[in-house]
């Protein structure tokens, strides 16, 4: 059974991921836990009353646990009245069953990305990209692209990259003066540092390296180190690093330099476009035709209308 299938008056025992857990005390002084459980179909709040010390040790954020509960309705919302919890061996449990994943199957993402790499004609640029993707294959295809806002799910980074690749194909046909190899390499590498910036386990959170260095710095360092290992030097390495450093487009958005070559400017626009389109669509999916979405903080706190036709 999945969270999306839970209905009022059910008595359940199932595995769920703990995404939030906060301690509280009732008016009578009894301790309790407010918990948010999740799986790959959604999330649900629950309360564990008269919580025991041994239960607190089991209910840890990021852990998959076995939950016994009654499904109730509280203030018109489905919730859980937790009656018991127990630890489980998560070694043989697939994380993909408990965290959201993207709309595109993993094998399709691999096909799009490997096809883009194979299509790069420049030997040195292709060697750098291929080496990084071979070394970090598992992390790249498992990592989210962000902790929130857009592509914030298992495989989100690969989804974001694949969508950007498809946009780039169209733009390169429209603007043939673009250096296609350089643009594709920039797309493939611009966010690769996210695999070190974000800890992409059951709960996405920033690593120490992510907080102190950021993915832009990590990504361009990976490119330089890989080029050094391969003995590749010269302007092409410099241009790749520049594209990564400039891809947020503005210094106030985290880029230490502004785009100063055409491919860097286009990379920024593609990245920005894909992120914004994804954020808007995510909110539109929550409403019906003729309604306005919730305000989107990262888009100037605007609401978006979903046309009736």
C-alpha positions in Angstrom: 0.0 0.0 0.0 1.1 3.6 -0.7 0.3 6.8 1.1 -1.8 8.0 -1.8 -4.1 5.0 -1.2 -4.8 5.8 2.5 -8.4 6.4 3.4 -10.1 7.4 6.6 -10.9 4.5 9.1 -8.1 2.3 7.7 -5.8 0.5 10.2 -2.5 0.1 8.5 1.0 -1.3 9.0 3.4 -0.2 6.3 6.9 1.1 5.6 7.3 4.8 5.4 10.1 7.3 5.3 10.4 9.9 8.1 10.9 13.3 6.5 10.2 15.5 9.5 9.9 14.8 13.3 9.2 17.4 16.0 8.8 16.9 19.7 5.9 18.4 21.6 4.2 18.3 25.0 0.5 18.2 25.6 -1.3 20.5 28.1 -1.1 17.7 30.6 2.7 17.3 30.2 2.7 14.1 28.1 5.3 14.0 25.3 4.4 13.4 21.7 5.9 13.5 18.2 4.6 15.3 15.2 5.8 13.3 12.2 5.6 13.8 8.4 5.9 10.5 6.6 6.4 10.1 2.8 6.8 7.7 0.0 7.1 8.2 -3.7 3.3 8.9 -4.0 3.0 11.7 -1.4 3.3 12.6 2.2 1.0 12.5 5.3 1.2 13.9 8.8 0.9 11.8 11.9 1.0 12.0 15.7 2.6 9.6 18.1 1.2 10.2 21.5 2.8 9.3 24.9 6.0 8.7 23.0 8.6 6.4 24.7 12.3 7.0 24.7 12.9 3.9 22.6 10.4 5.1 20.1 12.2 8.5 19.8 15.3 6.5 18.8 13.4 4.8 16.0 11.7 7.9 14.6 14.7 9.6 13.0 14.5 12.0 10.0 15.8 10.2 6.9 15.0 6.7 8.2 12.6 4.2 6.7 10.6 2.6 9.5 7.6 0.3 9.9 4.5 2.2 11.1 1.3 1.0 12.7 -1.5 3.6 12.6 -5.1 4.4 12.3 -6.0 6.7 9.4 -8.2 9.5 10.7 -9.6 12.9 9.5 -8.6 16.0 11.4 -9.7 19.4 10.2 -10.7 18.0 6.9 -7.2 16.5 6.3 -6.2 12.8 6.3 -3.7 12.1 9.1 -2.3 9.2 11.0 -2.8 8.3 14.7 0.4 6.3 15.1 0.0 3.3 17.5 3.5 1.8 17.0 6.8 2.1 15.2 9.6 -0.4 14.7 13.0 -0.2 13.0 13.7 -2.1 9.8 16.8 -3.2 7.9 16.9 -0.8 5.0 19.8 -2.4 3.2 17.5 -4.4 0.9 14.9 -1.6 0.5 14.8 0.5 -2.7 15.1 4.2 -1.9 13.1 4.9 -5.1 10.0 3.5 -3.4 10.1 6.3 -0.8 11.3 9.4 -2.6 9.7 11.1 -5.6 11.2 10.4 -9.0 10.9 12.2 -12.3 8.4 11.7 -15.1 11.1 10.3 -17.5 12.3 6.7 -17.1 15.9 6.3 -16.1 16.8 4.4 -19.3 15.4 7.2 -21.4 17.5 9.8 -19.5 20.6 7.7 -20.1 19.8 7.4 -23.8 19.4 11.2 -24.1 22.5 12.0 -22.2 24.8 9.3 -23.7 23.6 10.4 -27.1 24.6 14.0 -26.4 28.0 13.0 -25.2 28.5 10.7 -28.3 27.5 13.6 -30.6 30.3 15.9 -29.4 32.9 16.0 -32.2 35.7 17.8 -30.4 38.0 15.0 -29.0 39.3 16.9 -26.0 35.9 18.3 -24.9 34.3 14.9 -25.3 37.1 13.3 -23.3 36.6 15.6 -20.3 32.8 15.1 -20.3 33.0 11.3 -20.8 35.6 10.9 -18.0 33.5 12.8 -15.5 30.3 10.9 -16.4 32.1 7.5 -16.2 33.5 8.3 -12.8 30.3 9.7 -11.3 27.7 7.8 -13.2 25.7 6.5 -10.2 25.6 9.8 -8.4 24.7 11.9 -11.5 21.7 9.7 -12.3 20.5 9.5 -8.7 21.0 13.1 -7.6 18.3 15.8 -7.4 19.0 19.1 -9.2 18.0 21.1 -6.1 16.8 20.7 -2.6 13.5 22.5 -3.5 11.9 24.6 -6.2 12.7 22.5 -9.4 13.8 18.9 -10.2 14.0 18.3 -6.5 13.6 14.5 -6.7 15.6 11.3 -7.3 17.1 11.6 -10.8 16.2 15.3 -11.0 19.7 16.3 -12.1 19.7 14.0 -15.1 16.1 15.1 -15.9 17.1 18.7 -15.9 20.2 18.1 -18.0 18.2 16.0 -20.6 15.6 18.7 -20.9 18.3 21.3 -21.5 19.9 19.1 -24.1 16.7 19.0 -26.1 16.4 22.8 -25.9 20.0 23.1 -27.1 19.4 20.9 -30.1 16.7 23.2 -31.3 18.7 26.4 -30.6 21.8 25.1 -32.4 19.6 24.5 -35.5 18.2 28.0 -35.3 21.6 29.6 -34.5 24.2 27.6 -36.4 27.1 29.9 -35.4 26.8 28.5 -31.8 29.6 26.1 -30.9 27.4 23.0 -30.4 30.2 21.0 -28.7 30.9 23.7 -26.2 27.2 24.3 -25.5 26.4 20.6 -25.0 29.5 20.1 -22.8 28.4 23.2 -20.7 25.0 21.7 -20.2 26.3 18.3 -19.3 28.8 19.8 -16.7 27.2 23.0 -15.4 25.5 21.3 -12.4 27.7 18.2 -12.0 29.0 19.6 -8.7 25.5 19.0 -7.3 26.5 15.4 -6.6 28.9 16.8 -3.9 26.8 19.8 -2.9 23.7 17.8 -2.0 23.4 14.7 0.0 20.9 12.8 -2.1 19.7 10.2 0.3 16.2 9.7 1.7 16.1 13.5 2.6 18.0 15.9 0.4 20.2 18.3 2.4 23.3 20.3 1.8 26.7 18.9 2.6 29.5 20.8 4.3 31.2 21.1 0.9 28.0 22.4 -0.6 27.6 25.0 2.1 31.2 26.2 2.0 32.0 25.9 -1.7 28.7 25.6 -3.7 28.1 23.5 -6.8 29.5 26.2 -9.2 32.9 26.1 -7.6 32.8 22.3 -7.3 31.8 21.8 -10.9 34.5 24.0 -12.4 37.1 22.4 -10.2 36.0 18.9 -11.4 36.5 20.1 -15.0 40.0 21.5 -14.3 41.1 18.4 -12.3 39.8 16.0 -15.0 41.6 18.0 -17.8 44.8 17.9 -15.8 44.5 14.1 -15.4 43.9 13.8 -19.1 46.8 16.2 -20.0 44.4 18.5 -21.8 45.3 22.2 -21.7 44.4 25.4 -23.5 41.5 27.6 -24.3 38.8 24.9 -24.5 39.3 24.0 -20.8 39.2 27.7 -19.9 35.9 28.2 -21.8 34.3 25.2 -20.2 35.2 26.5 -16.8 33.9 30.0 -17.7 30.6 28.6 -18.8 30.1 26.8 -15.5 31.2 29.9 -13.5 28.8 32.2 -15.4 25.7 29.9 -15.8 23.6 31.7 -13.1 23.9 34.8 -15.2 24.2 37.4 -12.5 26.6 37.7 -9.6 23.7 38.3 -7.1 22.5 34.8 -8.2 25.8 33.1 -7.4 27.9 33.4 -10.5 31.3 34.9 -9.8 31.6 36.1 -13.4 29.0 37.2 -16.0 28.7 35.3 -19.3 31.3 36.6 -21.8 30.9 34.2 -24.7 27.8 33.5 -26.7 27.6 29.8 -25.5 27.8 30.9 -21.9 24.9 33.3 -22.4 22.8 30.7 -24.1 23.6 28.1 -21.4 22.4 30.6 -18.7 19.1 31.2 -20.7 18.5 27.5 -21.2 19.1 26.7 -17.5 16.9 29.6 -16.4 14.1 28.7 -18.8 14.0 25.0 -17.9 14.0 25.7 -14.2 11.2 28.3 -14.5 9.0 26.2 -16.8 9.3 23.3 -14.3 8.4 25.5 -11.4 5.3 26.9 -13.2 4.2 23.5 -14.4 4.5 22.0 -10.9 2.0 24.6 -9.5 -0.3 24.4 -12.5 -0.6 20.6 -12.0 -2.1 21.3 -8.6 -5.1 23.3 -9.9 -7.9 23.0 -12.3 -8.7 25.0 -15.5 -9.8 28.6 -14.8 -7.9 28.8 -11.5 -4.8 30.7 -10.4 -1.8 28.9 -8.9 -0.3 29.6 -5.5 2.2 32.4 -5.6 5.7 31.2 -6.7 8.3 33.0 -4.5 11.2 32.5 -6.9 9.2 34.0 -9.8 8.6 37.4 -8.1 5.8 35.9 -6.0 3.5 35.7 -9.0 0.5 33.5 -9.5 -0.1 31.8 -12.8 -3.5 31.3 -14.5 -4.4 27.9 -16.0 -6.6 28.6 -19.1 -9.9 26.8 -19.4 -9.0 25.8 -23.0 
